[in-house]
Amino acid sequence: MEHRICPILSNKQPARAEVLRGTLDLMVLQTLASLGAMHGYAIAARLEQISAGALLLNMGTLYPGLMRLEQRGLVRANWGVTDTHRQARFYAITAAGRRRLSAEKREWDRMVSIMRALFREPA
């Protein structure tokens, strides 16, 4: 997992929130695994919905991330038509993307366990 920081804009907080790039990749892969093929705007809307508005993705962050996932063979893109009759690229998770998602989930769970243990330590 890479550790570069990508901006995520929040409509709930005045300060800019940040998320690790690998976390954005994980969120996108999980969304596609759960809901099937989606276009970029729908992915962003779903992440905003699931976070109760805490995450409002900057399209300048999302689309390069989708391109990076596609170049790595973790998603594939095909042109299609949205519900509003617009042409858009629809992204779907690949078998390699599912394997990566599974591995990243295991690593995420491991890190969460470590953080919980650290937070239980007396200050």
C-alpha positions in Angstrom: 0.0 0.0 0.0 1.4 3.4 -0.9 1.5 6.2 1.6 1.2 9.3 -0.5 -1.6 11.6 0.7 -4.5 12.5 -1.5 -6.9 15.3 -0.7 -10.5 14.5 0.1 -12.8 17.4 0.7 -15.3 17.4 3.4 -18.5 19.3 3.3 -19.0 18.9 7.1 -15.7 20.3 8.3 -14.0 23.6 7.4 -10.6 22.0 7.3 -9.5 19.8 4.4 -9.5 16.1 5.3 -6.8 13.8 3.9 -6.8 10.1 3.1 -3.9 7.7 2.2 -3.9 6.9 -1.5 -4.0 3.2 -0.7 -7.1 3.8 1.3 -8.8 5.5 -1.6 -8.0 2.5 -3.8 -9.4 0.2 -1.1 -12.6 2.2 -0.9 -13.0 2.2 -4.7 -12.3 -1.6 -5.0 -14.8 -2.4 -2.2 -17.5 -0.2 -3.7 -17.1 -1.9 -7.1 -17.0 -5.4 -5.5 -20.2 -4.6 -3.5 -22.2 -2.8 -6.2 -20.8 -3.9 -9.5 -19.7 -1.7 -12.4 -20.1 2.1 -11.8 -19.0 5.3 -13.4 -16.7 7.7 -11.5 -19.4 10.1 -10.4 -21.5 7.3 -9.0 -18.5 5.9 -7.1 -17.9 9.4 -5.6 -21.6 9.7 -4.7 -21.6 6.3 -3.1 -18.6 7.1 -0.9 -20.2 10.4 0.1 -23.4 8.5 0.9 -21.7 5.7 2.9 -19.7 8.3 4.9 -22.8 10.3 5.7 -21.4 13.3 3.8 -18.0 13.3 5.5 -16.2 12.4 2.3 -16.7 14.5 -0.8 -14.2 13.2 -3.4 -12.4 15.6 -5.6 -12.7 14.4 -9.2 -9.1 15.4 -9.7 -8.2 12.7 -7.1 -10.7 10.1 -8.1 -10.1 9.8 -11.8 -6.3 9.5 -11.6 -6.9 6.8 -9.0 -9.3 5.0 -11.3 -6.7 5.3 -14.1 -4.0 3.9 -11.8 -6.2 1.0 -10.8 -7.0 0.3 -14.4 -3.3 0.4 -15.4 -2.5 -2.1 -12.6 -5.2 -4.5 -13.9 -7.3 -4.1 -10.8 -10.3 -2.6 -12.6 -11.4 -2.5 -16.2 -13.3 0.3 -17.9 -15.8 0.2 -20.7 -17.9 3.0 -22.2 -21.6 2.9 -21.4 -24.6 5.2 -20.8 -25.6 6.6 -17.5 -29.1 6.9 -16.1 -29.2 10.4 -17.4 -28.3 9.2 -20.9 -24.7 10.5 -20.9 -21.7 8.6 -22.2 -19.3 7.6 -19.3 -16.6 5.1 -18.5 -17.9 2.3 -16.2 -15.4 0.7 -14.0 -15.6 -2.9 -12.8 -13.3 -4.9 -10.5 -11.3 -7.6 -12.1 -10.3 -11.0 -10.6 -6.9 -9.5 -9.8 -8.7 -6.6 -8.1 -10.7 -9.0 -6.0 -7.5 -10.7 -4.9 -5.9 -7.4 -4.1 -9.0 -6.3 -2.2 -8.9 -9.4 -0.1 -5.2 -9.0 0.8 -5.7 -5.3 1.6 -8.6 -6.1 3.8 -6.5 -8.5 5.8 -3.7 -5.9 6.1 -6.3 -3.3 7.1 -7.7 -5.6 9.8 -4.2 -6.2 11.1 -3.4 -2.5 11.3 -6.7 -1.8 13.0 -5.9 -4.4 15.7 -2.5 -2.8 16.2 -4.0 0.7 16.5 -6.7 -0.6 19.0 -3.9 -2.1 21.1 -1.9 1.1 21.0 -5.0 3.2 22.0 -5.6 0.9 25.0 -2.2 1.7 26.3 -2.1 4.3 29.2 -1.2 7.8 28.0 
